[in-house]
C-alpha cells in the first residue's frame, strides 16, 4: 500500500484495462477488460506512485506513459514492452501529475523540484531530454527553472505551460526553457502577496480550460 493510498485512475485501451498496481515487476498491469484476466505486467519500482496511466501518440505509435516514484517510462500499451525510461524522482514518492503533451514535447513534474521536458522522437518511440531538474532533498530554496506541482496537472497554451505551482501559487512558465513568466498567490490565499510570502504554505486550485478562457476553482470557495 503506497503511503498516500491510491488515486491513479485506470485506462481503457482497446480490449485492455491498464492499472497502476505495485508489486514485484507489477508496477503497471493490464487486464482483459471483459474477463479481468491478466494480460501483461511491467516495471519494478519501490513505490508505484499516484500518476494515472496515460496514452500518447508519438513516433508513429501509441505509447503508454507511466510515472512511478523513480522514473518516467514509455511502454507499448499492447504488450508492456518498455520503449524508454528517464529518471524522475519527486520527494516522498509523490509521482502524481499526469503527463502533458504539446506537439513533440512531454512534460512531467512533481514536489521538491523534480521536473523534465522531453522531446518525443518523430520516427520511433524514443525521447531525449530538453531540460531537467532534480528534487532538492534539503528543500532549501525553490528552483529557478520550471514549476513543480504537488498534485495538479498542467494546462498548455502554445509553447507555454500554465499550471498550479508547488502548493503555493499559480504560475506560467515557458515550456521550452523552464523560464518563469508570472506567478500569483491569489488562487491559494485569496490575495496577491510577494513570492516569498510565508502565509501561502499550502492550498489547492484546479485549472479547467474552456475555449479561450481558464477557470480556477480554489479551496477559498471562490472561482
GROMACS elastic network, one bead per residue, 0.5 to 0.9 nm:
[ bonds ]
;  ai    aj funct       b0    kb
    1     4     6  0.82345   500
    1     5     6  0.63545   500
    1     6     6  0.79725   500
    1    22     6  0.81706   500
    1    47     6  0.87726   500
    2     5     6  0.51724   500
    2     6     6  0.69517   500
    2    22     6  0.85518   500
    2    47     6  0.65447   500
    2    48     6  0.72863   500
    2    49     6  0.72723   500
    2    50     6  0.84946   500
    2    93     6  0.86320   500
    3     6     6  0.88046   500
    3    47     6  0.88881   500
    3    92     6  0.85936   500
    3    93     6  0.83717   500
    4     7     6  0.85991   500
    4    49     6  0.89850   500
    4    50     6  0.83396   500
    4    94     6  0.83932   500
    5    50     6  0.81871   500
    6     9     6  0.85022   500
    6    20     6  0.87917   500
    6    21     6  0.88696   500
    6    49     6  0.82506   500
    6    50     6  0.62072   500
    7    49     6  0.89462   500
    7    50     6  0.55439   500
    7    51     6  0.73830   500
    7    52     6  0.76209   500
    7    96     6  0.85219   500
    8    19     6  0.78654   500
    8    20     6  0.67282   500
    8    49     6  0.81756   500
    8    53     6  0.71438   500
    8    96     6  0.78158   500
    8    98     6  0.89657   500
    9    19     6  0.72355   500
    9    20     6  0.80222   500
    9    50     6  0.87809   500
    9    51     6  0.80995   500
    9    52     6  0.53378   500
    9    53     6  0.74422   500
   10    17     6  0.65928   500
   10    18     6  0.55404   500
   10    20     6  0.71736   500
   10    52     6  0.66238   500
   10    53     6  0.65661   500
   10    54     6  0.88962   500
   11    16     6  0.81250   500
   11    17     6  0.57020   500
   11    18     6  0.50204   500
   11    19     6  0.66311   500
   11    52     6  0.77176   500
   11    53     6  0.61459   500
   11    54     6  0.70582   500
   11    55     6  0.81591   500
   12    15     6  0.73761   500
   12    16     6  0.57662   500
   12    18     6  0.62476   500
   12    33     6  0.75689   500
   13    16     6  0.51382   500
   13    17     6  0.63563   500
   13    18     6  0.73138   500
   13    33     6  0.88761   500
   13    55     6  0.84334   500
   13    77     6  0.74912   500
   13    78     6  0.82816   500
   14    17     6  0.83051   500
   14    33     6  0.86882   500
   14    78     6  0.86867   500
   15    31     6  0.84804   500
   15    32     6  0.60722   500
   15    33     6  0.57002   500
   15    34     6  0.75616   500
   16    30     6  0.60270   500
   16    31     6  0.55097   500
   16    34     6  0.82817   500
   16    39     6  0.79563   500
   16    77     6  0.86650   500
   16    78     6  0.79302   500
   17    29     6  0.83159   500
   17    30     6  0.55181   500
   17    31     6  0.51139   500
   17    32     6  0.61875   500
   17    33     6  0.50138   500
   17    34     6  0.88248   500
   17    36     6  0.83004   500
   18    28     6  0.70619   500
   18    29     6  0.58416   500
   18    31     6  0.63937   500
   18    32     6  0.88903   500
   18    33     6  0.87112   500
   18    53     6  0.70125   500
   18    77     6  0.82536   500
   19    27     6  0.85254   500
   19    28     6  0.56673   500
   19    29     6  0.54563   500
   19    30     6  0.62867   500
   19    31     6  0.80818   500
   19    52     6  0.79439   500
   19    53     6  0.68123   500
   20    26     6  0.82203   500
   20    27     6  0.57983   500
   20    29     6  0.64411   500
   20    30     6  0.88668   500
   20    48     6  0.67274   500
   20    49     6  0.81842   500
   20    50     6  0.79604   500
   20    51     6  0.81475   500
   20    52     6  0.71472   500
   20    53     6  0.68324   500
   20    66     6  0.82216   500
   20    68     6  0.88736   500
   21    26     6  0.65256   500
   21    27     6  0.53064   500
   21    28     6  0.54926   500
   21    29     6  0.64332   500
   21    48     6  0.68852   500
   22    25     6  0.78790   500
   22    26     6  0.53564   500
   22    28     6  0.66594   500
   22    29     6  0.84891   500
   22    43     6  0.89072   500
   22    44     6  0.79627   500
   22    45     6  0.74914   500
   22    46     6  0.82680   500
   22    47     6  0.69056   500
   22    48     6  0.51703   500
   22    49     6  0.86250   500
   23    26     6  0.50027   500
   23    27     6  0.58932   500
   23    28     6  0.88635   500
   23    44     6  0.72291   500
   23    45     6  0.76998   500
   23    46     6  0.81096   500
   23    47     6  0.84174   500
   23    48     6  0.80886   500
   24    27     6  0.72817   500
   24    42     6  0.89952   500
   24    43     6  0.81525   500
   24    44     6  0.57600   500
   24    45     6  0.76866   500
   24    46     6  0.87189   500
   25    28     6  0.81648   500
   25    41     6  0.68103   500
   25    42     6  0.54412   500
   25    43     6  0.50124   500
   25    45     6  0.75166   500
   26    29     6  0.59394   500
   26    40     6  0.88030   500
   26    41     6  0.51284   500
   26    42     6  0.52028   500
   26    43     6  0.59108   500
   26    44     6  0.62084   500
   26    45     6  0.83517   500
   26    48     6  0.89283   500
   27    41     6  0.73845   500
   27    42     6  0.61919   500
   27    43     6  0.52929   500
   27    44     6  0.57672   500
   27    45     6  0.63321   500
   27    46     6  0.88580   500
   27    47     6  0.79966   500
   27    48     6  0.54850   500
   27    49     6  0.89043   500
   27    66     6  0.89429   500
   27    68     6  0.77347   500
   28    40     6  0.85856   500
   28    41     6  0.57433   500
   28    42     6  0.55701   500
   28    43     6  0.66038   500
   28    44     6  0.87349   500
   28    48     6  0.80041   500
   28    53     6  0.82140   500
   28    66     6  0.77832   500
   28    80     6  0.83957   500
   29    38     6  0.72874   500
   29    39     6  0.76904   500
   29    40     6  0.58978   500
   29    42     6  0.65553   500
   29    80     6  0.82665   500
   30    33     6  0.86185   500
   30    37     6  0.86290   500
   30    38     6  0.60975   500
   30    39     6  0.55037   500
   30    40     6  0.53051   500
   30    41     6  0.62137   500
   30    42     6  0.88942   500
   30    77     6  0.84071   500
   30    78     6  0.84629   500
   30    79     6  0.86146   500
   30    80     6  0.80676   500
   31    34     6  0.85142   500
   31    35     6  0.79322   500
   31    36     6  0.53050   500
   31    37     6  0.53413   500
   31    39     6  0.52114   500
   31    40     6  0.72011   500
   31    41     6  0.89200   500
   32    35     6  0.55173   500
   32    37     6  0.51871   500
   32    38     6  0.63311   500
   32    39     6  0.63359   500
   33    36     6  0.57636   500
   33    37     6  0.80028   500
   34    37     6  0.82841   500
   35    38     6  0.89327   500
   36    39     6  0.88680   500
   38    41     6  0.78382   500
   39    78     6  0.87991   500
   39    79     6  0.79726   500
   40    78     6  0.83618   500
   40    79     6  0.62952   500
   40    80     6  0.62802   500
   41    79     6  0.83381   500
   41    80     6  0.63616   500
   42    75     6  0.88036   500
   42    79     6  0.89368   500
   42    80     6  0.56950   500
   42    81     6  0.74568   500
   42    82     6  0.79770   500
   43    73     6  0.87877   500
   43    80     6  0.85532   500
   43    82     6  0.81698   500
   44    47     6  0.87011   500
   44    48     6  0.84746   500
   45    48     6  0.60703   500
   45    49     6  0.89384   500
   45    68     6  0.67915   500
   45    69     6  0.70522   500
   45    70     6  0.70065   500
   45    71     6  0.86329   500
   46    68     6  0.85931   500
   46    69     6  0.72792   500
   46    70     6  0.80086   500
   46    93     6  0.89177   500
   47    68     6  0.65375   500
   47    69     6  0.54736   500
   47    70     6  0.79543   500
   47    93     6  0.65024   500
   48    51     6  0.84942   500
   48    67     6  0.79213   500
   48    69     6  0.60995   500
   48    70     6  0.88088   500
   48    93     6  0.81940   500
   48    95     6  0.82647   500
   49    52     6  0.89513   500
   49    67     6  0.69904   500
   49    69     6  0.51746   500
   49    70     6  0.87603   500
   49    93     6  0.60502   500
   49    94     6  0.58890   500
   49    96     6  0.65681   500
   50    67     6  0.81491   500
   50    68     6  0.74268   500
   50    69     6  0.85859   500
   50    93     6  0.86399   500
   50    94     6  0.67239   500
   50    95     6  0.56377   500
   50    97     6  0.79832   500
   51    54     6  0.85647   500
   51    66     6  0.73474   500
   51    67     6  0.61089   500
   51    68     6  0.72777   500
   51    94     6  0.85537   500
   51    95     6  0.58231   500
   51    97     6  0.56664   500
   51    98     6  0.56850   500
   51    99     6  0.85372   500
   52    65     6  0.86878   500
   52    66     6  0.73164   500
   52    67     6  0.80277   500
   52    96     6  0.76594   500
   52    97     6  0.80419   500
   52    98     6  0.61682   500
   52    99     6  0.88436   500
   53    64     6  0.66567   500
   53    65     6  0.59728   500
   53    66     6  0.53383   500
   53    67     6  0.78195   500
   53    98     6  0.79708   500
   54    63     6  0.82612   500
   54    64     6  0.56805   500
   54    65     6  0.51779   500
   54    66     6  0.68338   500
   54    98     6  0.71022   500
   54    99     6  0.71377   500
   55    62     6  0.68105   500
   55    63     6  0.57300   500
   55    65     6  0.61861   500
   55    77     6  0.81366   500
   56    61     6  0.85174   500
   56    62     6  0.58363   500
   56    63     6  0.52865   500
   56    64     6  0.65050   500
   56    65     6  0.72794   500
   56   101     6  0.74771   500
   57    60     6  0.69130   500
   57    61     6  0.56483   500
   57    63     6  0.58444   500
   57    64     6  0.87218   500
   58    61     6  0.56844   500
   58    62     6  0.65148   500
   58    63     6  0.70305   500
   58   104     6  0.75242   500
   58   120     6  0.64221   500
   58   121     6  0.70535   500
   58   122     6  0.63702   500
   58   123     6  0.81057   500
   58   124     6  0.75489   500
   58   125     6  0.65547   500
   58   126     6  0.86264   500
   59    62     6  0.81955   500
   59    63     6  0.88415   500
   59   120     6  0.70133   500
   59   121     6  0.54951   500
   59   126     6  0.72450   500
   60   122     6  0.70249   500
   60   123     6  0.63632   500
   60   124     6  0.64147   500
   60   125     6  0.74817   500
   61    76     6  0.84814   500
   61   124     6  0.76860   500
   61   125     6  0.69640   500
   62    75     6  0.88112   500
   62    76     6  0.71579   500
   62    77     6  0.71644   500
   62   125     6  0.85938   500
   63    74     6  0.59822   500
   63    75     6  0.56331   500
   63    76     6  0.55606   500
   63    77     6  0.61420   500
   63    83     6  0.83669   500
   63   125     6  0.74413   500
   64    73     6  0.80300   500
   64    74     6  0.55537   500
   64    76     6  0.60962   500
   64    77     6  0.52352   500
   64    80     6  0.84234   500
   65    72     6  0.71865   500
   65    73     6  0.56065   500
   65    75     6  0.63803   500
   65    77     6  0.88568   500
   65    99     6  0.76250   500
   66    71     6  0.83268   500
   66    72     6  0.59559   500
   66    73     6  0.51703   500
   66    74     6  0.64902   500
   66    75     6  0.77231   500
   66    99     6  0.88499   500
   67    70     6  0.77440   500
   67    71     6  0.59063   500
   67    73     6  0.61562   500
   67    74     6  0.88887   500
   67    88     6  0.81223   500
   67    95     6  0.63489   500
   67    96     6  0.79252   500
   67    97     6  0.86054   500
   67    98     6  0.83293   500
   67    99     6  0.85235   500
   67   108     6  0.84755   500
   68    71     6  0.57057   500
   68    72     6  0.65951   500
   68    73     6  0.82593   500
   68    88     6  0.84163   500
   68    89     6  0.82650   500
   68    93     6  0.78353   500
   68    94     6  0.84749   500
   68    95     6  0.58910   500
   68    96     6  0.85506   500
   69    72     6  0.85401   500
   69    88     6  0.74408   500
   69    89     6  0.56428   500
   69    90     6  0.67991   500
   69    91     6  0.85453   500
   69    92     6  0.82775   500
   69    94     6  0.65738   500
   69    95     6  0.54659   500
   70    86     6  0.87441   500
   70    87     6  0.59226   500
   70    88     6  0.54733   500
   70    90     6  0.77302   500
   70    93     6  0.77169   500
   70    95     6  0.83423   500
   71    85     6  0.64924   500
   71    86     6  0.54657   500
   71    89     6  0.63649   500
   71    95     6  0.89933   500
   72    84     6  0.83892   500
   72    85     6  0.56523   500
   72    86     6  0.52081   500
   72    87     6  0.61772   500
   72    88     6  0.60447   500
   72    89     6  0.88438   500
   72   108     6  0.81224   500
   73    82     6  0.71258   500
   73    83     6  0.75689   500
   73    84     6  0.57190   500
   73    86     6  0.64518   500
   73    87     6  0.86048   500
   74    77     6  0.89617   500
   74    81     6  0.86305   500
   74    82     6  0.60277   500
   74    83     6  0.53447   500
   74    84     6  0.51773   500
   74    85     6  0.63847   500
   74   125     6  0.78466   500
   74   126     6  0.80832   500
   74   127     6  0.89821   500
   75    78     6  0.86451   500
   75    79     6  0.80617   500
   75    80     6  0.55503   500
   75    81     6  0.53951   500
   75    83     6  0.51718   500
   75    84     6  0.71714   500
   75    85     6  0.89404   500
   75   125     6  0.87004   500
   76    79     6  0.56288   500
   76    80     6  0.51308   500
   76    81     6  0.51663   500
   76    82     6  0.65036   500
   76    83     6  0.68198   500
   76   125     6  0.89506   500
   77    80     6  0.56803   500
   77    81     6  0.78328   500
   78    81     6  0.82316   500
   79    82     6  0.89460   500
   80    83     6  0.89864   500
   82    85     6  0.75380   500
   83   125     6  0.60975   500
   83   126     6  0.65373   500
   84   125     6  0.75052   500
   84   126     6  0.59051   500
   84   127     6  0.70275   500
   85   126     6  0.89328   500
   85   127     6  0.85457   500
   86   116     6  0.89618   500
   86   127     6  0.86810   500
   86   128     6  0.89345   500
   86   129     6  0.85182   500
   88    95     6  0.86393   500
   88   108     6  0.85447   500
   88   109     6  0.80805   500
   88   110     6  0.88134   500
   88   114     6  0.63273   500
   88   115     6  0.68931   500
   88   116     6  0.74935   500
   88   132     6  0.87956   500
   88   133     6  0.86759   500
   88   134     6  0.72055   500
   88   135     6  0.85387   500
   89    92     6  0.88223   500
   89    93     6  0.71396   500
   89    94     6  0.83729   500
   89    95     6  0.75184   500
   89   110     6  0.81319   500
   89   114     6  0.61271   500
   89   115     6  0.84840   500
   89   134     6  0.71440   500
   89   135     6  0.67602   500
   90    93     6  0.59534   500
   90    94     6  0.58756   500
   90    95     6  0.61620   500
   90   109     6  0.77456   500
   90   110     6  0.53710   500
   90   111     6  0.54484   500
   90   112     6  0.60124   500
   90   113     6  0.71531   500
   90   114     6  0.51514   500
   90   115     6  0.81262   500
   90   134     6  0.78158   500
   90   135     6  0.57997   500
   90   136     6  0.88806   500
   91    94     6  0.61187   500
   91    95     6  0.83475   500
   91   110     6  0.77941   500
   91   111     6  0.58296   500
   91   112     6  0.55878   500
   91   113     6  0.84310   500
   91   114     6  0.79573   500
   91   135     6  0.66205   500
   91   136     6  0.81673   500
   91   137     6  0.72096   500
   92    95     6  0.85523   500
   92   111     6  0.83453   500
   93    96     6  0.88946   500
   94    97     6  0.88537   500
   94   110     6  0.70646   500
   94   111     6  0.70170   500
   94   150     6  0.75357   500
   94   151     6  0.81589   500
   95    98     6  0.88763   500
   95   109     6  0.79894   500
   95   110     6  0.62665   500
   95   111     6  0.81680   500
   95   150     6  0.85096   500
   95   151     6  0.83279   500
   96   109     6  0.84418   500
   96   110     6  0.69770   500
   96   149     6  0.87940   500
   96   150     6  0.72425   500
   96   151     6  0.54836   500
   96   152     6  0.76769   500
   96   153     6  0.85139   500
   97   100     6  0.88332   500
   97   108     6  0.66451   500
   97   109     6  0.66635   500
   97   110     6  0.67477   500
   97   149     6  0.74347   500
   97   150     6  0.76249   500
   97   151     6  0.57282   500
   97   152     6  0.58275   500
   97   153     6  0.52400   500
   97   154     6  0.79984   500
   98   107     6  0.88465   500
   98   108     6  0.70843   500
   98   109     6  0.89000   500
   98   152     6  0.81514   500
   98   153     6  0.59335   500
   98   154     6  0.81893   500
   99   106     6  0.66724   500
   99   107     6  0.56992   500
   99   108     6  0.51947   500
   99   109     6  0.83776   500
   99   153     6  0.77150   500
   99   154     6  0.82424   500
  100   105     6  0.82206   500
  100   106     6  0.56610   500
  100   107     6  0.52162   500
  100   108     6  0.68900   500
  100   153     6  0.78680   500
  100   154     6  0.67625   500
  100   155     6  0.76265   500
  100   156     6  0.75759   500
  101   104     6  0.71089   500
  101   105     6  0.56885   500
  101   107     6  0.64942   500
  101   156     6  0.83226   500
  102   105     6  0.51648   500
  102   106     6  0.63787   500
  102   107     6  0.82062   500
  102   156     6  0.69436   500
  102   157     6  0.85650   500
  102   158     6  0.78979   500
  102   159     6  0.75160   500
  103   106     6  0.80883   500
  103   120     6  0.85385   500
  104   118     6  0.81365   500
  104   119     6  0.56172   500
  104   121     6  0.73629   500
  104   122     6  0.75449   500
  105   117     6  0.64932   500
  105   118     6  0.54938   500
  105   120     6  0.59476   500
  105   130     6  0.84306   500
  105   175     6  0.84604   500
  105   176     6  0.83960   500
  106   116     6  0.81060   500
  106   117     6  0.54962   500
  106   118     6  0.50175   500
  106   119     6  0.64793   500
  106   120     6  0.70483   500
  107   115     6  0.76619   500
  107   116     6  0.59486   500
  107   118     6  0.65101   500
  107   154     6  0.85804   500
  107   175     6  0.81187   500
  108   114     6  0.85015   500
  108   115     6  0.57878   500
  108   116     6  0.56624   500
  108   117     6  0.67076   500
  108   118     6  0.86623   500
  108   148     6  0.88043   500
  108   153     6  0.89326   500
  108   154     6  0.88604   500
  109   113     6  0.74756   500
  109   114     6  0.55378   500
  109   116     6  0.62359   500
  109   117     6  0.85955   500
  109   133     6  0.89879   500
  109   146     6  0.87921   500
  109   147     6  0.75424   500
  109   148     6  0.53508   500
  109   149     6  0.66911   500
  109   150     6  0.84722   500
  110   113     6  0.64256   500
  110   114     6  0.53380   500
  110   115     6  0.62269   500
  110   135     6  0.83525   500
  110   147     6  0.83298   500
  110   149     6  0.52561   500
  110   150     6  0.54977   500
  110   151     6  0.74762   500
  110   152     6  0.89467   500
  110   166     6  0.80233   500
  111   114     6  0.64453   500
  111   115     6  0.87373   500
  111   135     6  0.74158   500
  111   148     6  0.55015   500
  111   149     6  0.58914   500
  111   151     6  0.81520   500
  111   166     6  0.64665   500
  111   167     6  0.86067   500
  112   134     6  0.80337   500
  112   136     6  0.55560   500
  112   137     6  0.71862   500
  112   139     6  0.66889   500
  112   142     6  0.80769   500
  112   143     6  0.87108   500
  112   148     6  0.69822   500
  112   149     6  0.88430   500
  112   150     6  0.83655   500
  112   166     6  0.80593   500
  113   133     6  0.63907   500
  113   134     6  0.59305   500
  113   136     6  0.61325   500
  113   139     6  0.88202   500
  113   142     6  0.71945   500
  113   143     6  0.61679   500
  113   146     6  0.81784   500
  113   147     6  0.71926   500
  113   148     6  0.55240   500
  113   149     6  0.87445   500
  113   166     6  0.85739   500
  114   132     6  0.77030   500
  114   133     6  0.54182   500
  114   136     6  0.78476   500
  114   147     6  0.88998   500
  114   148     6  0.67777   500
  115   131     6  0.83915   500
  115   132     6  0.56726   500
  115   133     6  0.52471   500
  115   134     6  0.66073   500
  115   135     6  0.78940   500
  115   146     6  0.74620   500
  115   147     6  0.77596   500
  115   148     6  0.66725   500
  116   129     6  0.72549   500
  116   130     6  0.75898   500
  116   131     6  0.58596   500
  116   133     6  0.64091   500
  116   134     6  0.85815   500
  116   146     6  0.87970   500
  117   128     6  0.88108   500
  117   129     6  0.63070   500
  117   130     6  0.54951   500
  117   131     6  0.55725   500
  117   132     6  0.64521   500
  117   175     6  0.74841   500
  117   176     6  0.76758   500
  117   177     6  0.88149   500
  117   178     6  0.86042   500
  118   127     6  0.61318   500
  118   128     6  0.55878   500
  118   130     6  0.53150   500
  118   131     6  0.72774   500
  118   132     6  0.85033   500
  119   126     6  0.85540   500
  119   127     6  0.54350   500
  119   128     6  0.51962   500
  119   129     6  0.61611   500
  119   130     6  0.61577   500
  120   123     6  0.89843   500
  120   124     6  0.85601   500
  120   125     6  0.74768   500
  120   126     6  0.62276   500
  120   128     6  0.68605   500
  121   124     6  0.58006   500
  121   125     6  0.63806   500
  121   126     6  0.53367   500
  121   127     6  0.55451   500
  121   128     6  0.76046   500
  122   125     6  0.78769   500
  122   126     6  0.84282   500
  123   126     6  0.84159   500
  124   127     6  0.88596   500
  129   132     6  0.69311   500
  130   176     6  0.73076   500
  130   177     6  0.79363   500
  131   176     6  0.79562   500
  131   177     6  0.69426   500
  131   178     6  0.76662   500
  132   146     6  0.89326   500
  132   178     6  0.89348   500
  133   143     6  0.80464   500
  133   145     6  0.78993   500
  133   146     6  0.82526   500
  134   137     6  0.89827   500
  135   138     6  0.88417   500
  135   139     6  0.82281   500
  135   143     6  0.89703   500
  136   139     6  0.51455   500
  136   140     6  0.72460   500
  136   141     6  0.79887   500
  136   142     6  0.83335   500
  136   143     6  0.84604   500
  137   140     6  0.82428   500
  138   141     6  0.84907   500
  139   142     6  0.76210   500
  142   145     6  0.88333   500
  142   147     6  0.89060   500
  143   146     6  0.70211   500
  143   147     6  0.75859   500
  143   148     6  0.87916   500
  144   147     6  0.85086   500
  144   178     6  0.84154   500
  144   179     6  0.77394   500
  144   180     6  0.77296   500
  145   173     6  0.84146   500
  145   177     6  0.76436   500
  145   179     6  0.54565   500
  145   180     6  0.66334   500
  146   172     6  0.88304   500
  146   173     6  0.62537   500
  146   174     6  0.78403   500
  146   175     6  0.79998   500
  146   177     6  0.79015   500
  146   179     6  0.61251   500
  146   180     6  0.63770   500
  147   163     6  0.80096   500
  147   164     6  0.82597   500
  147   165     6  0.58177   500
  147   166     6  0.68095   500
  147   171     6  0.77028   500
  147   172     6  0.82526   500
  147   173     6  0.73094   500
  147   178     6  0.77032   500
  147   180     6  0.78770   500
  148   163     6  0.89317   500
  148   164     6  0.82338   500
  148   165     6  0.58651   500
  148   166     6  0.51360   500
  148   167     6  0.86507   500
  149   152     6  0.56348   500
  149   153     6  0.74170   500
  149   154     6  0.83572   500
  149   163     6  0.76869   500
  149   164     6  0.59939   500
  149   167     6  0.63974   500
  149   168     6  0.89838   500
  150   164     6  0.86651   500
  150   165     6  0.76740   500
  150   166     6  0.55695   500
  150   167     6  0.59481   500
  151   164     6  0.88316   500
  151   166     6  0.85987   500
  151   167     6  0.81042   500
  151   204     6  0.86880   500
  152   163     6  0.76592   500
  152   164     6  0.62603   500
  152   165     6  0.82207   500
  152   167     6  0.87930   500
  152   204     6  0.82583   500
  152   205     6  0.80870   500
  152   206     6  0.68180   500
  152   207     6  0.83771   500
  153   163     6  0.68198   500
  153   164     6  0.73943   500
  153   206     6  0.80701   500
  153   207     6  0.79961   500
  154   161     6  0.65539   500
  154   162     6  0.60264   500
  154   164     6  0.69088   500
  154   207     6  0.78331   500
  155   160     6  0.87282   500
  155   161     6  0.59539   500
  155   162     6  0.51220   500
  155   163     6  0.58222   500
  155   164     6  0.89532   500
  155   207     6  0.72511   500
  155   208     6  0.79397   500
  155   209     6  0.74622   500
  156   159     6  0.72211   500
  156   160     6  0.59714   500
  156   162     6  0.58885   500
  156   163     6  0.81428   500
  156   175     6  0.86080   500
  157   160     6  0.53436   500
  157   161     6  0.61806   500
  157   162     6  0.70807   500
  158   161     6  0.80365   500
  159   174     6  0.65388   500
  159   175     6  0.56657   500
  159   176     6  0.68716   500
  160   172     6  0.70237   500
  160   173     6  0.58984   500
  160   176     6  0.77500   500
  161   171     6  0.84736   500
  161   172     6  0.56196   500
  161   173     6  0.53549   500
  161   174     6  0.61365   500
  161   175     6  0.56488   500
  161   178     6  0.89725   500
  162   170     6  0.78775   500
  162   171     6  0.61661   500
  162   173     6  0.66522   500
  162   174     6  0.88404   500
  162   207     6  0.86016   500
  163   170     6  0.60314   500
  163   171     6  0.57198   500
  163   172     6  0.61257   500
  163   173     6  0.82124   500
  163   206     6  0.87801   500
  163   207     6  0.72615   500
  164   167     6  0.73824   500
  164   168     6  0.81238   500
  164   169     6  0.62345   500
  164   171     6  0.61040   500
  164   172     6  0.83671   500
  164   204     6  0.82729   500
  164   205     6  0.68637   500
  164   206     6  0.72751   500
  164   207     6  0.74108   500
  165   168     6  0.60153   500
  165   171     6  0.59291   500
  165   172     6  0.86718   500
  165   183     6  0.83130   500
  166   169     6  0.66881   500
  166   170     6  0.83532   500
  166   202     6  0.82251   500
  167   170     6  0.86086   500
  167   188     6  0.81011   500
  167   200     6  0.81692   500
  167   201     6  0.70998   500
  167   203     6  0.53591   500
  167   204     6  0.66146   500
  167   205     6  0.87374   500
  168   184     6  0.87771   500
  168   185     6  0.64515   500
  168   187     6  0.88814   500
  168   188     6  0.63523   500
  168   189     6  0.84678   500
  168   200     6  0.52856   500
  168   201     6  0.58459   500
  168   202     6  0.52552   500
  168   203     6  0.60826   500
  168   204     6  0.81728   500
  169   183     6  0.65370   500
  169   184     6  0.54715   500
  169   186     6  0.72702   500
  169   187     6  0.69664   500
  169   188     6  0.61710   500
  169   189     6  0.86998   500
  169   195     6  0.85480   500
  169   200     6  0.76324   500
  169   202     6  0.86786   500
  169   203     6  0.81599   500
  169   204     6  0.89704   500
  169   205     6  0.87176   500
  170   182     6  0.85122   500
  170   183     6  0.55646   500
  170   184     6  0.54325   500
  170   185     6  0.64044   500
  170   186     6  0.78852   500
  170   187     6  0.68870   500
  170   188     6  0.79386   500
  170   205     6  0.80579   500
  171   180     6  0.76524   500
  171   181     6  0.75051   500
  171   182     6  0.55358   500
  171   184     6  0.63411   500
  171   185     6  0.87781   500
  172   179     6  0.87808   500
  172   180     6  0.62539   500
  172   181     6  0.55245   500
  172   182     6  0.54866   500
  172   183     6  0.64319   500
  173   176     6  0.88802   500
  173   177     6  0.82916   500
  173   178     6  0.57790   500
  173   179     6  0.54187   500
  173   181     6  0.51818   500
  173   182     6  0.72380   500
  173   183     6  0.89243   500
  174   177     6  0.57580   500
  174   178     6  0.51191   500
  174   179     6  0.51106   500
  174   180     6  0.64115   500
  174   181     6  0.69143   500
  175   178     6  0.54174   500
  175   179     6  0.75971   500
  176   179     6  0.81183   500
  177   180     6  0.89302   500
  180   183     6  0.79631   500
  183   195     6  0.78820   500
  184   187     6  0.74160   500
  184   188     6  0.85890   500
  184   191     6  0.84095   500
  184   192     6  0.62264   500
  184   193     6  0.74510   500
  184   194     6  0.84193   500
  184   195     6  0.77666   500
  185   188     6  0.55083   500
  185   189     6  0.61689   500
  185   190     6  0.71913   500
  185   191     6  0.64337   500
  185   192     6  0.55491   500
  185   193     6  0.62409   500
  185   194     6  0.81682   500
  185   195     6  0.77496   500
  185   197     6  0.85831   500
  185   200     6  0.69598   500
  186   189     6  0.54895   500
  186   192     6  0.51638   500
  186   193     6  0.77685   500
  187   190     6  0.56122   500
  187   191     6  0.76141   500
  187   192     6  0.89839   500
  187   203     6  0.84254   500
  187   204     6  0.80152   500
  187   205     6  0.61997   500
  187   216     6  0.71648   500
  187   217     6  0.78354   500
  187   218     6  0.58598   500
  187   219     6  0.82504   500
  187   220     6  0.74963   500
  187   222     6  0.83658   500
  187   223     6  0.84334   500
  188   191     6  0.80378   500
  188   200     6  0.68413   500
  188   202     6  0.74852   500
  188   203     6  0.52240   500
  188   204     6  0.63601   500
  188   205     6  0.65927   500
  188   218     6  0.65911   500
  188   219     6  0.72785   500
  188   220     6  0.69168   500
  189   192     6  0.81271   500
  189   193     6  0.89831   500
  189   199     6  0.78177   500
  189   200     6  0.62160   500
  189   202     6  0.88748   500
  189   203     6  0.76046   500
  189   219     6  0.88198   500
  189   220     6  0.68936   500
  190   218     6  0.89863   500
  190   220     6  0.66980   500
  190   222     6  0.83760   500
  193   196     6  0.80412   500
  193   197     6  0.60810   500
  193   199     6  0.89273   500
  193   200     6  0.87370   500
  194   197     6  0.53734   500
  195   198     6  0.87926   500
  196   199     6  0.89953   500
  196   200     6  0.88242   500
  197   200     6  0.61512   500
  197   201     6  0.84136   500
  198   201     6  0.62057   500
  199   202     6  0.85290   500
  200   203     6  0.74123   500
  203   218     6  0.79608   500
  203   219     6  0.70057   500
  203   220     6  0.87267   500
  204   217     6  0.82999   500
  204   218     6  0.57750   500
  204   219     6  0.58454   500
  204   220     6  0.86540   500
  205   216     6  0.59886   500
  205   217     6  0.52906   500
  205   219     6  0.65203   500
  205   220     6  0.87180   500
  206   215     6  0.79911   500
  206   216     6  0.54521   500
  206   217     6  0.52844   500
  206   218     6  0.65166   500
  207   214     6  0.65462   500
  207   215     6  0.57118   500
  207   217     6  0.67345   500
  207   218     6  0.89857   500
  208   213     6  0.85560   500
  208   214     6  0.56315   500
  208   215     6  0.50949   500
  208   216     6  0.64190   500
  208   217     6  0.80866   500
  209   212     6  0.73678   500
  209   213     6  0.60298   500
  209   215     6  0.63462   500
  209   216     6  0.89144   500
  210   213     6  0.53205   500
  210   214     6  0.59558   500
  210   215     6  0.73836   500
  211   214     6  0.79555   500
  215   223     6  0.69367   500
  216   222     6  0.86576   500
  216   223     6  0.57345   500
  217   220     6  0.84306   500
  217   221     6  0.76747   500
  217   222     6  0.67576   500
  218   221     6  0.60215   500
  218   222     6  0.61829   500
  218   223     6  0.63024   500
  219   222     6  0.73909   500
  219   223     6  0.89953   500
  220   223     6  0.83636   500
